[in-house]
Amino acid sequence: SSTPLTTTGGLALFTATAALSRWRIGPFADRYGARVLLWPLVLLTVAGLTLTALAVENPGDTKTILFLIALSLVGISYGGIQTLTLLLSLGAVSRREYGTASAVWNIGFDAGTGVGSVLVGVIAAGLSFPPALLVAAAISLATLPLATLPLSSGRGSRS
């Protein structure tokens, strides 16, 4: 059933798994490369958002276990993508440009998170949460080609 405890638990799992994956994905990125890990996390985002939509399709009867698992998957992908995209941003510039790359990445990531939240909220207010989450999943899926493109290296001028 839908309860404040279920919602709180889901948000806590999302936050915990995001923080944990943000921290733990680093060694895997060092070993295999950030680019290789990015596209599977995009697909995990799509799966997590779709499962969350299924879990809340009946507002009075949230499928609690599915909801908690789904938000954990979204948290894992969110945290992992956060670290990987920062690594890719820093890898595309010379060391001297790290400050600029970090600032641009932070603005972009935070703006994307904010705009995405507002978009989901507007759609949810007009329709309901399941369609809003499915739109977010579709937008996430649309980024898959970007997650598989090779980056050109901006490291030509090392200083």
Phi, psi and omega in degrees: 000163179276122177219158174301327179295319178297313180297315179298316179298318179297316179293324177294318178295318177303310182296315181294315181290327176297313180296316181295315181289327177302320183280315189278345182282342182306308179300326178291321177294322177296321183280316188251345183098142183294321184300319182296329184271345187291309185296323176297328179287329174297315179295324177295324175300312180300314179297314181297316180293321178295316178294325176295318178300318178294322182293331184250016184296333175251103187305331181271355184216070177297135175280095192303309183297315178299318179301314182292319177296315183298315180292331174294319178296317178296320178297316178301313183291319180299310180295317180295315179297324179301310181293315184296318181291327175294316178299318178295322178296314180292327179288344182269357183230166175285161180304324180297336183262009181302319181299314179294314180300318180296317180296315180297316179299313181298317178298313181296315182293314180294319179296318178297319178296316180294311180296319178298318179297317179295316180300313178299318179297317180295315179295317179297322179293324181278327183241278175180177183293319181304311178297324179297317179292325178291325174296316178298321177296318180295318177297319178298316179298324180296341178276353183304315178302324178293326181288345181253354179287139174287144177270140171279145182275129176265019187270020183301325183249089180281126177220000000 
